Amino acid sequence: MTTAWSMVHVLAGIFSRPEHGGSTLGWVIGRVLLVLLVAHVVLIVGALMVWSERRVSAWMQDRIGPNRVGPEGLLQPLADLGKFMFKEDVIPRHVDRWIYVLAPAISLLPAMVTFAVIPFMGEVQQAGDWTWHQSWQIADLDIGVLYILSMAGISVYGITLGGWASNSKYSLLGGVRASAQMISYELSLGLAIVPVLLMTGSLGLGDIVRWQGEHGWFLFFQPLAFFIFLVSAYAETNRLPFDMPESETELVAGYHTEYSSMKFALFFLAEYTHMTVGSALVVTLFCGGWTLFGLEALGPWMGLLSFALKTFFFLFLFIWVRWTIPRFRYDQLMALGWSWFIPLALLNILLTAAALATGIPALLYVMPVGLLAAALVVVGIVYRREKTAVRPLAADPTSALWSGNRPAGGGATGEVGS
């Protein structure tokens, strides 16, 4: 009993540093266990997303989907893993071997280490009228946002180097497309976060979650920034409708055309890991993180459940968008980022700064309301034009079939005209 209690005491520092600086043994052991736990959870979620991709797409297309391996096909990811492990690992002779082998790992690791600064859990501390939201994460960095942006920029190297090292024209084009796409949407993604930083006055993700717990989600304060960040996250993960680096109709498979076996599986897993991290970032920056309108006060596990449910919703949205919206053309992809998102994000930053400087919160909603009104006007104009341009044939007075004025040869049914 004494030994067990001592072990509990040693692990008690898993979420907080000691008061006087240096790390105790309990904090170090607890932090290592937390790293291993989060890493395994992220990998398991990636495996579940492989199953979810198939099941959700089958549901949307009125198909059955995987249902043979395990209950409801839940063990299908394990079957896929076995298939990749026992497939022949083919390395073409014309590749740059070392870079070719390292590229999949370079693509996966930045997504894994990005999760270190995301607050996935927390607790509400109250003392009279004073309330404090304390976030829990692996590394509580004061510059967490800069860390995330830097890791997101590094992840493109795996794709680009994989395409270049394959020494294939299709792979090289996929790698070049990935680098251009990442640069374009990294700018709009970073600019979309700036209004959040202006309103919170901090680069720490824990502080951003705390601000939302006390004032409300940034989804309601910054709807335009939320939309730009969400779409840019889709482009950063190379998902449809932004999968230009691997569009099979143009580039066979793009940057991973020459890969097989577990190396291809690592690229595949990296994509789903980036989806998980992107969804977690959307939740953290714009949807309150682990807070949920006061329900987090019921206990830390409620905060964890809230964070998980919101993250899974945005993961479902990734799949939903993929099977709903067709792929953009490359010029449309670039125009959306440079001609629309970056100018709109810059204007949104100016309006946010003006709202904070003047104390007029209504300025935050000038652009979202204006863009929504313009979109409704455009939709109305297009609808009216289509409605007037397309009319029933029988209601057209100029038609040859109107009012019995048919040609002698008869109509479509073969009738003989009178």
Buried (B, 14 or more C-beta within 10 A) or exposed (E): EEEEEEEEEBBEBBBEEEEEEEEBEBBEBBBEEBBEEBBEBBBEBBBBBBBBBBBBBBEEEEEEBBBEBBEEBBBBBEBBBEEBEEEEBEBEEEBEEEBBBBBBEBBBBBBBBBBBBBBBBBBBEEEEEEEEBBBBBBEBBEBBBBBBBEBBBBBBBBBBBBBBBBBBEBBBBBBBBBBBBBEBBBBBBBBBBBBBBBBBEBBBBBBBBBBBBEEEBBBBBBBBBBBBBBBBBBBBBBBBBBBBBBBEEBBBBBBBBBBBBBBBBBBBBBBBBBBBBBBBBBBBBBBBBBBBEEEBBEEBEBBBBBBBEBBBEBBBBBBEBBBEEEBBEBEEBBBBBBEEBBEBBBEBBEBBBEBBEEEEEEBBBBBBEEBEEEEEEEEEEEEEEEEEEEEEEEEEEEBEEEEEEBEEEEEEEEEEEE
